[in-house]
């Protein structure tokens, strides 16, 4: 909540298995009109602190802190900044509350020209909060049809003519409402022509506005199948509007309510995932966050959809589900006895849980809660207990009496869980740190989720406890494998018989045991072929297991998409079987590694991410790196003996198609050459190029020439490399996307090449003069060298001039700042390091956008510009001073700039 404004939950869409990228249709004409309304300035409003526009139209979609605390945070966040604030889907029509909100915003705003947009479906809200109002017109029928097509058919799929004719009729009934088109598209997906016709003729009327969209939402609900899916949907309304809900929590709550039991053969988790995906497909839930693999992590529900779900529940009595906010009145006993789900935000210490005889799901979310109330002991039907967001450190022994418990989520503090926990034979999900696990965890044979298991030295904590946990799913991390004696012992874990594990982390501690048998232990940890992600960390064997090498008749890991080898300090080579689906490969801190297999890149042609870090003995990569047409990110760092990244392949022209977006090679001092053919292949798609600490590189000029084709380049960093210059001309380069440039002109470059280097840097700056936002120049000996084009960087807001004039003999060459800097009117951050000037120029006051000035190692600096010279710097707030021993700062400076840090 922002003071008196409604809570707005930000929604960021991520690609996921069941929903395509968000569909953007229409509004091209509205955007410039809104921009004009926000930016136009009338004479009487020239000193206005912010402009407000109320955006009126039909919809497309926490605990509150104290007002004072929020205002303090806002004031710090907005200090000296110009902001653009969006308040989405506002309904508050209380004039006094809006006046209080606007006064509060005025109090935390210190700059002019800010903008606020308020979206609302209420004309009253628009008339109360602002003199500027913009009403969104509906989408056209064609635009609605475009949305329906995207939802109902696969991307780029052709629409049969018979469907298109009916679909365009349905699009008219959406009356320009994007949410209606989105929802009805989900309903039509996988339906026959006859079903489309039936929905058009009988499922939709010609209602107006909100009534029409409610009817379409109800249509989507009516088509939900099987019937328990409708109960799952309605249940979602137990959460407040706008609240972001974790997908896994929701499925566990559905399990506790027994919504996911169509028949005895059904796996509840799989059914829950299927139900969730159907709700996403039908736009009844919206993706809020996804993980890096594209799987949905959390969701939100549009408020109109929430209204529909609430209306379904309101027709059912008695009340079964409740979200009790902090400060709410106690629940009457008559209501409590029927509740099946209770999410409790306040302190539960005075609540008599024995009144909640029917409770299945209980979530406590107050850090005031320090002990689990004893009355919970009587909740014999409880399926899910979540105390993750409490201060409860220890569970009582009676926890083992809750025999129906399926899910238990415990906080990070406290001691081990009681041994009685192993009586919970129906427990399927246990979220707890591995060092808290009770003895003999293997008794929990129904367990499906156990994120971590730590091998102990005492019986009951041995790795054999994993033998009976055959139903484990998703991910498992096994720690302290150095405590396992040999292959015979580790075989008792029966890892091969866990087909539902998709991610496995095997970790050895660095404690040095003289009789470690890492090779035999890892050999016995062979996982099932369904495994997708594998991490081996701290392994001290010299060779990797046969099941990773693919020797003999072992079933290969053909489903593996990610492999992480970290801290395997004794391994001299990596021998991998062909892993056709491997996408990401991390090789980190393999200190003894000398080489990769010769045909490694040819055998793993689907690699998209390759990370090699801190491999001291690695001398060369195998040939064929350029054959990886799927490679998007290549990072090589701290491989001090690496001399070659391999030769390009001998494939014909056009055979290899580069797709690389990020290339980072750092601190590889012996690397002599980056093959030009590879850079030319990658140049058209490269977005980030970082080269640092490559002191032996001989062909940098030719590599720089390749940048002429890099129109998508956003970040360029070249540091610690000789001969930073182009072999040709850089005048015609298109670097219009470049935003971040960091260049080190190296202390060892010969003076005869200084002109060529200057021309190269100047040419790069010319190519990005309208786009560059951040510039760092290091090791510039004389200011005359500073590129002339620097004063044309119209978007530059961050400038750092560092390590200037390393040698004392050159002090006389940099005793002044080039005046071209004062033309950088967008500059908000300026750092000067090792500058030999005695006084900063008064023209610093011309840098009207300056917010932060940092001075490092300016050992001759005696005084700062006068306060009068800086009076126009209305945004200036921070001054950092480090190692400037002669600098004297008077009281006027200290009084006017409290954000002064001196070291």
C-alpha positions in Angstrom: 0.0 0.0 0.0 1.3 3.5 -0.8 -0.3 5.6 1.9 -4.0 5.7 1.1 -3.7 4.3 -2.4 -4.9 0.7 -3.2 -2.4 -2.1 -3.1 -1.0 -2.9 -6.6 0.9 -6.1 -7.2 3.3 -5.9 -10.1 3.0 -8.6 -12.6 5.9 -9.7 -14.7 5.1 -12.3 -17.4 7.6 -15.1 -18.1 7.3 -17.8 -20.7 5.9 -21.0 -19.3 4.9 -24.4 -20.5 1.2 -23.5 -20.9 1.1 -19.8 -21.7 2.7 -18.0 -24.6 4.3 -14.6 -24.3 1.8 -11.9 -23.5 -0.2 -10.6 -26.4 0.2 -6.9 -27.2 -2.6 -5.7 -29.5 -3.7 -2.1 -30.2 -3.1 1.1 -28.1 -0.5 2.4 -30.6 -2.6 5.5 -31.1 -3.1 6.0 -27.3 0.5 6.1 -26.3 1.6 9.4 -27.9 -1.6 11.1 -26.7 -0.8 10.1 -23.1 2.8 11.1 -23.4 1.6 14.5 -24.6 -0.8 15.0 -21.8 1.9 14.2 -19.2 4.6 16.4 -20.8 2.7 19.4 -21.9 3.4 22.5 -19.8 1.1 25.5 -19.5 2.4 28.8 -18.3 0.6 28.7 -15.0 1.8 25.1 -14.4 5.5 25.6 -15.1 6.3 24.9 -11.5 4.0 22.0 -11.1 5.6 19.1 -9.1 3.8 16.4 -11.0 1.2 15.9 -13.7 -1.6 13.4 -13.2 -3.7 11.6 -15.8 -6.6 9.3 -15.0 -6.9 6.5 -17.6 -10.5 5.3 -17.7 -11.6 2.1 -19.3 -12.6 -1.5 -18.8 -10.0 -3.8 -17.4 -7.7 -6.0 -19.3 -5.7 -6.9 -13.9 0.3 -7.9 2.1 0.7 -6.9 5.0 0.4 -3.1 5.1 3.1 -1.1 6.7 2.5 2.0 8.7 2.0 5.2 6.8 5.0 6.8 8.4 7.3 3.9 7.5 6.1 3.9 3.9 6.6 7.6 3.6 10.2 7.4 4.9 11.0 4.7 2.4 9.4 6.6 -0.4 11.2 9.8 0.5 14.6 7.9 0.4 13.8 6.2 -2.8 12.6 9.3 -4.6 15.1 11.7 -3.2 16.3 14.0 -6.0 14.8 11.8 -8.6 12.2 12.4 -11.3 9.7 9.5 -11.3 6.8 8.1 -13.2 4.3 6.3 -11.0 1.4 4.0 -12.1 -1.5 3.2 -9.7 -3.4 0.4 -11.4 -7.1 -0.4 -11.1 -8.1 2.2 -8.5 -11.5 2.2 -6.9 -11.1 4.5 -3.9 -13.6 7.4 -4.2 -13.0 8.9 -0.8 -12.0 12.6 -1.4 -10.3 13.1 1.9 -8.2 9.9 1.5 -7.1 11.1 -2.0 -6.2 14.5 -0.7 -4.1 12.9 2.0 -2.4 10.7 -0.6 -1.6 13.7 -2.8 -0.3 15.7 0.2 1.9 12.7 1.1 3.3 12.4 -2.4 4.0 16.1 -2.4 5.9 15.7 0.8 8.2 13.0 -0.6 8.8 14.7 -3.9 11.7 17.0 -4.3 11.8 17.5 -8.1 9.6 19.0 -10.9 8.2 17.3 -13.9 7.0 14.0 -12.4 4.2 11.9 -13.8 1.4 9.8 -12.3 -1.0 7.7 -14.2 -4.1 6.2 -12.5 -6.0 3.4 -14.2 -9.6 3.0 -13.2 -12.9 1.8 -14.4 -14.7 4.4 -12.3 -15.6 7.8 -13.8 -16.0 9.1 -10.2 -12.4 8.2 -9.4 -11.2 10.1 -12.4 -13.1 13.2 -11.6 -11.9 13.2 -8.0 -8.2 12.7 -8.4 -7.2 14.8 -11.5 -8.1 17.5 -13.9 -6.6 15.5 -16.7 -8.6 12.5 -18.0 -8.2 10.1 -20.9 -10.8 7.5 -21.7 -9.5 4.4 -23.5 -11.7 3.3 -26.4 -12.3 -0.3 -26.9 -10.2 -2.5 -29.2 -11.4 -3.0 -32.8 -13.2 -6.2 -33.7 -10.1 -7.2 -35.8 -7.8 -6.6 -32.7 -10.1 -8.7 -30.6 -10.0 -11.5 -33.2 -6.2 -11.3 -33.2 -6.2 -12.0 -29.5 -8.7 -14.8 -29.8 -6.5 -16.4 -32.6 -3.4 -16.2 -30.4 -5.1 -18.0 -27.6 -7.2 -20.5 -29.5 -4.6 -21.7 -32.0 -0.9 -22.6 -31.8 1.5 -19.7 -32.7 1.9 -19.2 -36.4 -0.7 -21.9 -37.0 -3.2 -21.4 -39.9 -6.8 -20.8 -39.0 -9.3 -22.8 -41.0 -11.7 -20.5 -42.9 -14.8 -22.1 -41.3 -13.4 -21.2 -37.8 -12.4 -17.7 -38.9 -15.9 -16.8 -39.9 -17.4 -17.8 -36.6 -14.4 -16.4 -34.7 -14.9 -12.9 -36.1 -18.6 -13.0 -35.0 -17.5 -13.9 -31.5 -14.9 -11.1 -31.6 -17.7 -8.6 -32.2 -19.4 -9.8 -29.0 -16.2 -9.0 -27.0 -17.1 -5.3 -27.5 -13.5 -4.2 -27.6 -12.7 -5.6 -24.2 -9.2 -7.3 -24.1 -9.9 -9.4 -21.1 -13.1 -10.8 -22.7 -11.1 -11.6 -25.9 -8.4 -13.3 -23.9 -10.8 -15.4 -21.9 -13.0 -16.5 -24.7 -9.9 -17.4 -26.7 -9.0 -19.8 -23.9 -12.5 -21.3 -23.9 -12.4 -21.9 -27.7 -9.0 -23.7 -27.6 -9.2 -27.3 -28.7 -12.9 -27.0 -29.4 -14.6 -28.3 -32.6 -16.3 -26.1 -35.2 -19.7 -27.2 -33.9 -18.7 -26.1 -30.3 -17.5 -22.7 -31.7 -20.9 -22.3 -33.4 -22.8 -23.3 -30.2 -20.8 -20.8 -28.1 -21.4 -18.0 -30.5 -25.1 -18.7 -30.8 -26.1 -19.6 -27.2 -23.1 -19.0 -25.0 -22.8 -15.2 -25.6 -25.3 -12.4 -25.5 -25.0 -8.8 -26.6 -24.7 -7.3 -23.1 -22.9 -4.1 -22.4 -19.6 -3.4 -20.7 -19.0 -5.0 -17.3 -22.1 -7.3 -17.7 -20.7 -8.7 -21.0 -17.3 -9.4 -19.5 -18.9 -11.1 -16.5 -20.9 -13.3 -18.8 -17.8 -14.3 -20.8 -15.9 -15.1 -17.6 -18.9 -17.2 -16.4 -18.8 -19.0 -19.8 -15.1 -19.9 -19.2 -16.0 -21.2 -15.7 -19.0 -23.3 -17.1 -16.6 -25.0 -19.5 -14.2 -26.1 -16.8 -13.9 -29.9 -16.6 -13.7 -32.1 -14.7 -16.1 -30.8 -11.9 -13.4 -30.7 -9.1 -11.5 -28.1 -11.3 -14.4 -25.7 -10.6 -13.9 -26.1 -6.9 -10.2 -25.5 -7.3 -10.9 -22.3 -9.2 -13.4 -21.0 -6.7 -11.0 -21.8 -3.8 -8.5 -19.2 -5.2 -10.7 -16.4 -4.0 -9.8 -17.2 -0.4 -6.7 -15.0 -1.0 -7.2 -11.1 -1.1 -7.4 -9.4 -4.5 -4.0 -8.6 -6.0 -2.1 -11.1 -3.8 0.7 -13.0 -5.5 0.4 -16.7 -4.7 3.0 -19.4 -5.0 1.8 -22.2 -7.3 3.2 -25.0 -5.1 1.4 -23.6 -2.1 -1.9 -23.5 -3.9 -1.6 -27.1 -5.1 -0.8 -28.3 -1.6 -3.9 -26.5 -0.3 -6.0 -28.2 -3.0 -4.5 -31.5 -1.8 -5.4 -30.7 1.8 -9.0 -30.0 0.7 -9.1 -33.3 -1.2 -9.9 -31.7 -4.5 -7.3 -33.8 -6.3 -8.7 -37.3 -5.8 -10.6 -38.3 -8.9 -9.7 -41.9 -8.4 -7.2 -43.9 -6.4 -4.7 -44.1 -9.2 -4.4 -40.4 -9.6 -1.2 -38.7 -8.5 -2.4 -35.6 -6.6 0.6 -33.4 -7.5 0.4 -34.2 -11.2 -3.4 -33.6 -11.2 -2.9 -30.3 -9.4 -0.3 -29.2 -12.0 -2.8 -30.1 -14.8 -5.6 -28.2 -13.1 -3.3 -25.2 -12.7 -2.3 -25.3 -16.3 -5.9 -25.4 -17.5 -6.7 -22.3 -15.4 -3.7 -20.5 -16.9 -4.8 -21.5 -20.4 -8.3 -20.2 -19.8 -6.9 -16.8 -18.5 -8.6 -17.4 -15.1 -5.1 -17.2 -13.5 -2.3 -15.0 -14.7 1.4 -15.8 -14.5 3.2 -13.5 -12.0 6.7 -15.1 -12.0 8.5 -17.9 -13.7 11.8 -19.6 -13.1 14.7 -19.6 -15.5 13.5 -22.7 -17.2 10.1 -21.1 -17.9 8.1 -23.0 -15.2 5.4 -21.0 -13.4 6.4 -20.1 -9.9 3.5 -17.8 -8.8 0.3 -16.3 -10.1 -2.2 -13.6 -9.6 -6.0 -13.4 -10.3 -7.5 -10.5 -12.1 -10.0 -8.7 -9.9 -13.0 -9.4 -12.2 -12.1 -13.1 -12.2 -11.7 -12.9 -8.4 -15.3 -11.5 -8.3 -16.5 -14.5 -10.2 -14.7 -17.0 -8.0 -16.0 -15.2 -4.9 -19.6 -15.3 -6.2 -19.3 -19.1 -6.7 -18.2 -19.5 -3.1 -20.8 -17.1 -1.7 -23.5 -19.5 -2.9 -22.1 -22.2 -0.6 -22.8 -22.3 3.2 -21.4 -22.6 5.7 -18.1 -20.7 5.3 -15.3 -23.2 4.6 -12.3 -21.1 3.8 -11.0 -18.0 5.5 -8.0 -15.5 5.2 -7.8 -13.8 8.5 -5.9 -10.5 8.3 -4.0 -9.0 11.2 -6.3 -7.1 13.5 -9.4 -8.9 12.5 -12.1 -9.9 15.0 -11.9 -13.4 16.5 -13.7 -16.1 14.6 -16.9 -17.2 16.3 -17.0 -20.8 17.5 -20.0 -21.5 15.2 -18.0 -20.4 12.2 -14.8 -22.1 13.3 -16.2 -25.6 13.5 -16.9 -25.6 9.8 -13.7 -24.1 8.5 -11.4 -26.3 6.4 -8.7 -23.7 5.5 -7.5 -20.9 7.7 -4.7 -18.5 6.7 -3.9 -16.6 9.9 -1.9 -13.4 9.8 -2.1 -12.3 13.4 -0.7 -13.7 16.7 -2.5 -17.0 17.2 -1.4 -17.4 20.9 -4.9 -16.6 22.2 -6.8 -18.7 19.6 -8.5 -21.9 20.7 -7.8 -24.1 17.8 -9.7 -27.0 19.3 -12.8 -25.2 18.0 -11.6 -25.8 14.5 -12.6 -29.4 14.3 -12.8 -29.7 10.5 -9.6 -27.8 9.7 -7.5 -29.3 6.9 -5.1 -26.4 6.1 -3.5 -24.1 8.6 -1.0 -21.3 7.7 0.4 -19.0 10.4 2.2 -15.9 9.0 3.1 -13.8 12.0 6.6 -13.4 13.4 5.0 -12.6 16.8 4.2 -16.3 16.9 7.1 -17.9 18.9 5.5 -21.2 19.9 3.1 -23.6 18.3 -0.2 -23.4 20.2 -0.9 -26.7 22.1 -4.6 -26.6 20.9 -3.4 -27.4 17.3 -2.7 -30.9 18.7 -6.4 -31.6 18.5 -6.6 -30.9 14.7 -6.6 -34.5 13.8 -7.8 -33.9 10.2 -5.0 -31.4 9.4 -3.3 -32.0 6.0 -1.1 -28.9 5.7 0.7 -27.0 8.4 2.8 -24.0 7.3 4.7 -22.1 10.0 7.5 -20.9 7.6 6.8 -17.2 8.3 6.8 -17.4 12.1 9.4 -17.2 14.9 8.7 -20.8 16.0 12.0 -22.5 16.5 11.1 -25.9 18.1 8.2 -28.3 17.4 6.6 -30.2 20.2 6.7 -34.0 20.4 3.0 -34.2 19.8 3.5 -33.1 16.2 3.7 -36.9 15.5 0.0 -37.3 16.4 -1.2 -35.4 13.4 -1.3 -38.6 11.4 -3.1 -37.1 8.3 -0.5 -34.4 7.8 0.7 -34.3 4.1 2.7 -31.0 4.0 4.9 -29.5 6.8 6.8 -26.2 6.2 9.1 -25.2 9.0 11.3 -22.0 9.5 15.1 -21.9 9.4 15.9 -21.3 13.1 15.8 -23.7 16.0 16.9 -27.2 16.8 16.3 -30.6 15.2 12.7 -31.7 14.6 11.4 -34.2 17.2 11.9 -37.9 16.4 8.1 -38.3 16.7 7.9 -36.7 13.2 8.7 -40.0 11.7 5.2 -41.2 12.8 3.7 -39.0 10.1 3.4 -41.9 7.6 1.2 -39.7 5.2 3.7 -36.9 5.0 4.4 -36.1 1.4 6.2 -32.7 1.5 8.7 -31.6 4.2 10.4 -28.2 3.9 13.1 -27.9 6.4 16.9 -27.5 6.6 18.8 -30.8 6.3 20.5 -30.3 9.7 17.1 -30.3 11.4 16.0 -33.7 10.1 15.0 -36.2 12.8 16.6 -39.6 13.1 15.4 -42.3 10.7 13.8 -40.0 8.1 13.5 -43.1 5.9 10.4 -44.1 7.8 8.5 -41.4 5.9 7.9 -43.6 2.9 5.2 -41.4 1.4 7.7 -38.5 1.2 7.8 -36.8 -2.2 9.5 -33.5 -1.4 12.7 -33.4 0.7 15.0 -30.5 -0.6 18.1 -31.5 1.4 19.5 -34.6 3.2 22.7 -34.3 5.2 24.7 -37.6 5.8 25.5 -38.1 9.4 28.0 -40.1 11.3 25.5 -41.9 13.5 23.0 -44.6 12.5 19.7 -43.2 11.6 21.5 -40.4 9.7 23.4 -42.7 7.3 22.8 -42.4 3.6 20.8 -45.7 3.7 17.8 -43.6 5.0 17.2 -42.7 1.4 16.6 -46.3 0.3 12.9 -46.4 1.2 12.1 -42.8 -0.2 11.3 -44.1 -3.6 8.7 -41.4 -4.3 11.0 -38.4 -4.0 10.3 -35.8 -6.7 11.8 -32.7 -8.3 15.1 -31.9 -6.5 17.3 -33.4 -3.8 20.6 -32.1 -2.4 22.8 -34.7 -0.5 25.4 -33.1 1.7 28.5 -34.4 3.5 29.1 -37.3 1.2 32.7 -37.5 2.6 31.1 -39.3 5.5 30.1 -42.3 3.3 32.7 -45.1 3.4 32.4 -46.8 0.0 30.3 -47.9 -2.9 28.7 -50.7 -0.9 27.3 -48.3 1.6 26.1 -45.7 -0.9 24.3 -48.3 -3.0 21.9 -48.7 -0.1 20.5 -45.2 -1.0 19.1 -46.8 -4.1 19.3 -43.7 -6.2 18.7 -45.6 -9.4 15.1 -46.4 -8.2 14.0 -42.7 -7.9 12.6 -42.0 -11.4 10.8 -38.8 -10.4 13.9 -36.9 -9.2 14.7 -34.3 -11.9 17.5 -32.4 -10.1 20.3 -33.9 -8.0 23.1 -32.1 -6.1 25.9 -34.2 -4.8 28.1 -32.4 -2.3 31.3 -33.2 -0.5 32.6 -31.0 2.3 36.2 -29.7 2.1 37.1 -31.5 5.4 40.1 -33.7 4.6 39.7 -37.3 5.5 42.7 -39.5 4.9 40.5 -42.5 3.8 38.1 -40.8 1.4 36.7 -43.0 -1.3 35.1 -40.4 -3.5 35.4 -42.3 -6.7 33.6 -45.5 -5.5 31.0 -43.4 -3.6 30.1 -41.4 -6.8 30.0 -44.6 -8.8 27.3 -45.9 -6.5 25.2 -42.8 -6.7 24.1 -43.5 -10.3 20.8 -41.7 -10.8 17.8 -42.7 -12.9 17.9 -41.8 -16.6 15.1 -39.3 -16.1 17.4 -36.9 -14.3 17.5 -33.4 -15.9 20.0 -31.4 -13.7 23.1 -32.7 -12.0 25.6 -30.9 -9.8 28.8 -32.5 -8.5 30.5 -30.3 -5.9 33.7 -30.8 -3.9 34.4 -34.3 -5.4 38.1 -35.3 -4.9 38.3 -38.3 -7.3 40.6 -38.2 -10.4 38.0 -39.5 -12.8 34.3 -39.2 -13.2 32.0 -42.3 -12.8 31.3 -44.7 -15.7 27.6 -43.7 -15.7 28.6 -40.2 -16.7 31.0 -41.5 -19.3 28.5 -43.8 -20.8 30.7 -46.9 -20.6 29.3 -50.4 -20.9 25.5 -51.1 -21.1 24.6 -48.4 -18.6 21.4 -46.5 -19.5 22.7 -43.0 -20.5 21.5 -39.7 -19.1 19.8 -38.6 -22.3 17.4 -36.3 -20.5 20.2 -34.3 -18.8 19.9 -30.6 -19.7 22.2 -29.0 -17.1 25.5 -30.3 -15.7 27.5 -28.4 -13.0 31.0 -29.7 -12.0 32.3 -27.5 -9.2 35.4 -27.8 -7.0 36.4 -31.2 -8.4 40.0 -30.3 -7.7 41.7 -33.6 -8.6 40.0 -34.3 -11.9 42.5 -34.0 -14.8 40.0 -34.7 -17.6 36.3 -34.8 -18.3 35.1 -37.8 -20.3 31.4 -37.4 -21.1 29.1 -39.7 -23.0 27.0 -38.0 -25.7 24.4 -36.0 -23.8 22.1 -34.9 -26.7 19.9 -32.6 -24.7 22.6 -30.9 -22.6 21.9 -27.1 -22.6 24.0 -25.7 -19.8 27.5 -26.8 -18.7 29.4 -25.3 -15.8 33.0 -26.2 -15.2 34.2 -24.3 -12.1 37.3 -24.6 -10.0 38.6 -27.8 -11.5 42.2 -26.9 -10.7 43.8 -30.0 -12.3 41.7 -30.1 -15.5 44.0 -30.1 -18.5 41.6 -30.7 -21.4 38.1 -31.5 -22.6 37.3 -34.4 -25.0 38.3 -33.7 -28.6 34.8 -34.1 -30.0 33.1 -32.5 -27.0 31.4 -29.6 -28.9 30.4 -31.9 -31.8 28.8 -34.3 -29.4 26.9 -31.6 -27.5 25.6 -29.4 -30.3 22.6 -28.2 -28.3 24.6 -26.3 -25.7 23.3 -22.8 -25.1 25.3 -21.9 -21.9 28.9 -22.7 -21.3 30.7 -21.4 -18.2 34.4 -22.2 -17.5 35.8 -20.7 -14.3 39.1 -20.9 -12.4 40.6 -23.9 -14.1 44.3 -23.2 -13.7 45.7 -26.1 -15.8 43.4 -25.9 -18.7 45.5 -25.0 -21.8 43.1 -25.3 -24.7 39.5 -25.9 -25.6 38.8 -28.5 -28.3 38.0 -27.4 -31.9 34.4 -26.8 -33.0 33.2 -24.1 -30.6 31.7 -22.3 -33.6 29.5 -25.4 -34.5 27.3 -24.7 -31.4 24.5 -23.0 -33.3 22.4 -22.9 -30.1 25.1 -21.3 -27.9 23.8 -18.0 -26.4 26.2 -17.4 -23.5 30.0 -18.2 -23.3 31.9 -17.2 -20.2 35.6 -18.1 -19.6 37.3 -16.6 -16.5 40.5 -17.1 -14.5 42.0 -19.8 -16.6 45.5 -18.5 -16.4 47.2 -21.1 -18.7 44.5 -21.1 -21.4 46.2 -20.4 -24.7 43.5 -21.3 -27.2 39.7 -21.6 -27.4 40.2 -24.0 -30.3 40.2 -23.7 -34.1 37.1 -23.0 -36.1 35.4 -25.9 -37.9 36.0 -26.6 -41.5 32.3 -26.5 -42.3 31.0 -24.9 -45.5 29.8 -21.3 -45.7 26.4 -20.9 -44.0 26.7 -24.3 -42.3 27.3 -22.6 -38.9 24.8 -20.0 -37.7 25.9 -18.0 -34.7 23.3 -17.1 -32.0 25.7 -15.9 -29.3 24.3 -13.1 -27.2 27.0 -12.8 -24.4 30.7 -13.4 -24.7 32.9 -12.8 -21.6 36.5 -13.8 -21.3 38.4 -12.5 -18.3 41.8 -13.0 -16.7 43.2 -15.5 -19.2 46.6 -13.9 -19.5 48.1 -16.6 -21.8 45.3 -16.5 -24.4 47.0 -15.5 -27.6 44.2 -15.4 -30.2 40.4 -15.3 -30.6 39.7 -16.7 -34.1 38.3 -14.0 -36.3 36.0 -16.4 -38.0 34.2 -17.0 -34.7 33.8 -13.3 -33.9 32.5 -12.7 -37.4 30.0 -15.5 -36.9 28.8 -14.2 -33.5 29.0 -10.4 -34.3 25.4 -10.0 -35.7 23.7 -11.3 -32.6 26.2 -10.3 -29.8 24.7 -8.1 -27.1 27.3 -8.2 -24.4 31.1 -8.4 -25.1 33.5 -8.4 -22.2 37.2 -8.9 -22.7 39.5 -8.3 -19.7 43.0 -9.2 -18.5 44.1 -10.8 -21.9 47.6 -9.4 -21.9 48.9 -11.9 -24.6 46.1 -11.3 -27.1 47.6 -10.4 -30.4 44.7 -9.8 -32.7 42.5 -7.3 -30.9 42.4 -4.8 -33.9 40.9 -7.4 -36.2 38.4 -8.4 -33.5 37.3 -4.8 -33.0 36.7 -4.6 -36.8 34.1 -7.4 -36.4 32.0 -5.0 -34.2 31.0 -3.2 -37.4 28.3 -5.9 -37.7 27.2 -5.7 -34.1 24.1 -3.6 -34.3 22.6 -5.3 -31.2 25.6 -4.7 -29.0 24.5 -3.2 -25.6 27.6 -3.6 -23.4 31.2 -3.4 -24.5 34.1 -3.8 -22.0 37.7 -4.0 -23.1 40.3 -3.8 -20.3 43.9 -4.8 -19.9 44.5 -5.7 -23.6 47.3 -4.3 -25.8 46.6 -2.5 -29.1 43.1 -1.3 -28.5 42.6 0.0 -32.0 40.9 -0.9 -35.2 42.7 -2.3 -38.2 40.4 -0.4 -40.5 37.9 2.5 -40.3 35.2 2.8 -37.6 33.3 5.8 -39.1 30.4 3.8 -40.5 29.8 1.5 -37.6 26.2 1.1 -36.4 26.4 0.9 -32.6 23.0 2.5 -31.9 22.1 0.0 -29.3 25.3 0.4 -27.2 24.5 1.7 -23.7 27.5 0.7 -21.6 31.1 1.2 -22.7 34.1 0.5 -20.5 37.6 0.9 -22.0 41.1 0.6 -20.5 43.8 1.9 -22.8 46.4 -0.1 -21.0 49.6 1.3 -19.5 51.8 -0.6 -21.9 50.4 0.7 -25.2 53.2 2.3 -27.3 53.1 6.0 -27.9 53.3 5.6 -31.7 49.8 3.9 -31.7 48.1 6.5 -29.5 46.6 8.3 -32.5 45.1 5.1 -33.8 43.7 4.2 -30.4 42.2 7.6 -30.0 40.6 7.3 -33.4 39.1 3.9 -32.6 37.6 5.0 -29.3 36.4 8.2 -30.9 34.8 6.2 -33.7 33.0 3.9 -31.2 31.6 6.9 -29.4 30.5 8.5 -32.6 28.5 5.3 -33.4 26.6 5.3 -30.1 26.4 9.1 -29.3 22.6 9.0 -29.0 22.4 5.7 -27.0 25.4 5.5 -24.6 24.3 5.9 -21.0 27.4 4.7 -19.1 31.1 5.3 -19.9 34.3 4.4 -18.1 37.7 5.3 -19.3 40.8 4.0 -17.5 44.5 4.7 -17.8 44.3 7.8 -19.9 47.7 9.6 -19.5 46.9 13.0 -21.0 43.6 14.9 -21.3 44.3 15.9 -24.8 43.8 12.2 -25.6 40.2 12.4 -24.4 37.9 11.7 -27.5 36.4 14.8 -29.0 33.0 13.1 -29.5 32.5 12.8 -25.7 30.6 16.1 -25.6 28.0 14.7 -28.0 26.9 11.9 -25.7 23.4 13.2 -25.2 22.1 10.2 -23.1 25.2 9.8 -20.9 24.3 9.8 -17.2 27.3 7.9 -15.7 30.9 8.9 -16.4 33.9 7.4 -14.7 37.5 8.6 -15.4 39.7 6.2 -13.4 43.4 5.6 -12.8 44.3 8.7 -14.8 48.0 9.5 -15.1 49.6 6.6 -13.3 53.1 8.0 -13.4 54.1 10.9 -11.1 56.2 12.4 -13.9 53.1 13.1 -15.9 51.2 15.1 -13.3 51.6 18.3 -15.2 49.6 16.8 -18.1 46.4 16.3 -16.1 46.1 19.3 -13.8 42.8 20.4 -15.4 39.5 18.8 -16.4 38.5 19.1 -20.1 35.7 21.6 -20.5 33.8 19.3 -22.9 32.5 17.4 -19.9 30.3 20.4 -18.9 28.2 19.8 -22.0 27.0 16.4 -20.7 23.7 17.8 -19.3 22.2 14.3 -18.7 25.1 13.3 -16.4 23.9 12.2 -13.0 27.0 10.3 -11.7 30.6 11.5 -12.1 33.7 9.7 -10.7 37.2 11.1 -10.9 40.1 9.0 -9.8 43.8 9.9 -9.5 43.2 13.4 -11.0 46.1 15.8 -10.2 44.0 19.0 -10.1 44.1 21.3 -7.1 40.6 22.8 -7.6 37.5 21.5 -9.2 36.2 23.9 -11.9 33.3 26.2 -11.2 31.6 25.0 -14.4 30.6 21.7 -12.7 27.5 23.7 -11.8 26.5 23.4 -15.5 25.9 19.7 -15.0 22.3 20.2 -14.2 21.4 16.6 -13.8 24.3 15.7 -11.5 23.2 13.7 -8.4 26.5 12.0 -7.3 30.1 13.0 -7.4 32.9 10.6 -6.3 36.5 11.7 -5.8 39.1 8.9 -5.3 42.9 9.4 -4.9 42.9 13.1 -5.9 45.9 13.8 -3.6 46.4 17.4 -4.7 42.8 18.5 -4.5 42.4 21.4 -2.1 39.0 22.8 -2.6 35.6 22.1 -4.1 33.5 24.5 -6.3 31.7 27.3 -4.4 28.2 26.7 -3.2 27.1 29.6 -5.4 28.5 27.9 -8.5 26.5 24.8 -7.7 23.2 26.4 -6.8 21.5 25.2 -10.0 22.3 21.5 -9.2 18.8 20.8 -7.7 19.3 17.1 -7.8 22.8 16.9 -6.3 22.8 14.8 -3.2 25.8 12.5 -2.7 29.5 13.4 -2.4 32.0 10.6 -1.8 35.5 11.5 -1.0 38.3 8.9 -0.6 42.0 9.5 -0.1 42.0 13.2 -0.8 44.2 14.3 2.1 44.6 18.0 1.2 40.9 18.6 0.6 39.3 21.2 2.9 35.6 21.2 3.2 34.0 24.2 4.8 30.9 24.3 7.0 28.7 25.7 4.2 29.3 22.5 2.2 28.7 20.3 5.2 25.4 22.0 6.1 24.0 21.9 2.5 25.1 18.4 1.7 24.4 16.1 4.6 25.0 13.1 2.4 28.7 13.6 2.5 30.9 10.5 3.0 34.7 11.0 3.7 37.1 8.1 4.0 
